[in-house]
Amino acid sequence: MNKKDLTVLAYMIAQTVLKEMGKEKKDSAEYVDIHVAAEMLGYSITYMRQIKNRFQFIKIGNNKQGRIMFKRVDIENYYYQNLKEHEN
């Protein structure tokens, strides 16, 4: 397992633990910001901005300076789909 795999696994375990403890905030768990999404996928933030339309996302705030938020499940699914494609 490489560092990126461990990061994603640790994130998923943490989310599961929080759900079990009942302390997870529903809205914040459903979306991750562009920085977290880029880290999960091993991409730069610049590249993540270029491919943002591949995912469902929302923009919070000013049109130009807004914060881009992606659905966490979409990022995870994309990661695992691309991981399988690269293994073959």
Secondary structure in CASP SS format (residue, H / E / C, confidence):
PFRMAT SS
TARGET T0000
AUTHOR 0000-0000-0000
METHOD secondary structure of the structure
MODEL  1
M C 1.00
N C 1.00
K H 1.00
K H 1.00
D H 1.00
L H 1.00
T H 1.00
V H 1.00
L H 1.00
A H 1.00
Y H 1.00
M H 1.00
I H 1.00
A H 1.00
Q H 1.00
T H 1.00
V H 1.00
L H 1.00
K H 1.00
E H 1.00
M H 1.00
G C 1.00
K C 1.00
E C 1.00
K C 1.00
K H 1.00
D H 1.00
S H 1.00
A H 1.00
E H 1.00
Y E 1.00
V E 1.00
D E 1.00
I H 1.00
H H 1.00
V H 1.00
A H 1.00
A H 1.00
E H 1.00
M H 1.00
L H 1.00
G C 1.00
Y C 1.00
S C 1.00
I H 1.00
T H 1.00
Y H 1.00
M H 1.00
R H 1.00
Q H 1.00
I C 1.00
K H 1.00
N H 1.00
R H 1.00
F C 1.00
Q C 1.00
F E 1.00
I E 1.00
K E 1.00
I E 1.00
G C 1.00
N C 1.00
N C 1.00
K C 1.00
Q C 1.00
G C 1.00
R E 1.00
I E 1.00
M E 1.00
F E 1.00
K E 1.00
R H 1.00
V H 1.00
D H 1.00
I H 1.00
E H 1.00
N H 1.00
Y H 1.00
Y H 1.00
Y H 1.00
Q H 1.00
N H 1.00
L H 1.00
K H 1.00
E H 1.00
H H 1.00
E H 1.00
N C 1.00
END
